[in-house]
Amino acid sequence: MTLYHVAWCPDCEVVRQKLAELQIDVEGVIVPDFRPMRKVVKDVSGQYYVPVLKDGDIVLTETDDILDYLDKTYGQKQIAGS
């Protein structure tokens, strides 16, 4: 799993907190602040905005979608393992 983000982005921080809360190992890729320089984000998601989460073949570009996906996919595992 890979998270494309910038350090100062509030939405990125929310996603990072959710990943930490669910104890998910993720490769963090900090991308340039200047959107047109985010070639790797464009290549992965077709757009320049962050956060972008890539989990296998799944690519999510909206913060709410990312949080929902993490809860539904990984949150249940944490509850079951508790």
C-alpha positions as CSV (number, residue, x, y, z in Angstrom):
1,M,0.0,0.0,0.0
2,T,1.3,3.4,-0.9
3,L,0.1,6.9,0.2
4,Y,1.0,9.9,-1.9
5,H,0.9,13.0,0.2
6,V,2.4,16.3,1.2
7,A,3.5,17.1,4.8
8,W,1.3,20.2,5.3
9,C,-2.0,18.9,3.9
10,P,-4.8,18.5,6.5
11,D,-6.6,15.8,4.5
12,C,-3.3,13.9,4.2
13,E,-2.8,14.1,7.9
14,V,-6.3,12.7,8.5
15,V,-5.5,9.7,6.3
16,R,-2.1,9.2,8.0
17,Q,-3.8,9.2,11.4
18,K,-6.3,6.6,10.2
19,L,-3.5,4.4,8.9
20,A,-1.7,4.7,12.2
21,E,-4.9,4.0,14.1
22,L,-5.5,0.8,12.1
23,Q,-1.8,-0.1,12.4
24,I,-1.4,-0.4,8.6
25,D,2.1,-0.4,7.2
26,V,2.2,1.9,4.3
27,E,4.9,3.3,2.0
28,G,4.6,7.1,2.2
29,V,5.6,9.0,-0.9
30,I,6.0,12.8,-0.2
31,V,5.3,14.6,-3.4
32,P,6.2,18.2,-4.4
33,D,4.0,21.0,-3.2
34,F,3.6,22.4,-6.7
35,R,0.9,20.3,-8.3
36,P,2.2,20.3,-11.9
37,M,5.4,18.6,-10.6
38,R,3.5,15.7,-9.1
39,K,4.1,13.5,-12.1
40,V,4.0,10.3,-10.0
41,V,0.6,11.2,-8.6
42,K,-0.7,11.9,-12.1
43,D,0.7,8.6,-13.4
44,V,-1.0,6.7,-10.6
45,S,-4.3,8.5,-10.3
46,G,-4.9,10.6,-13.4
47,Q,-4.9,13.8,-11.4
48,Y,-2.5,16.0,-9.3
49,Y,-4.4,16.2,-6.0
50,V,-3.4,14.4,-2.8
51,P,-3.9,12.3,-0.8
52,V,-3.9,9.4,-3.1
53,L,-4.0,5.8,-1.7
54,K,-2.9,2.9,-3.9
55,D,-3.6,-0.6,-2.5
56,G,-2.8,-3.2,-5.1
57,D,-5.0,-2.4,-8.1
58,I,-7.2,0.0,-6.1
59,V,-6.5,3.7,-6.4
60,L,-8.5,6.2,-4.3
61,T,-8.3,9.9,-4.7
62,E,-10.9,11.4,-2.3
63,T,-10.2,11.6,1.4
64,D,-13.6,10.4,2.4
65,D,-13.4,7.4,0.0
66,I,-9.9,6.6,1.4
67,L,-11.2,6.6,5.0
68,D,-14.3,4.6,4.1
69,Y,-12.1,2.0,2.3
70,L,-9.7,1.7,5.1
71,D,-12.5,1.3,7.7
72,K,-14.3,-1.3,5.6
73,T,-11.3,-3.2,4.4
74,Y,-9.0,-3.1,7.4
75,G,-11.0,-1.8,10.3
76,Q,-13.1,-5.0,10.5
77,K,-9.9,-7.1,10.7
78,Q,-8.8,-5.0,13.7
79,I,-12.1,-5.5,15.4
80,A,-12.1,-9.3,14.7
81,G,-8.5,-9.6,16.0
82,S,-9.3,-7.6,19.2
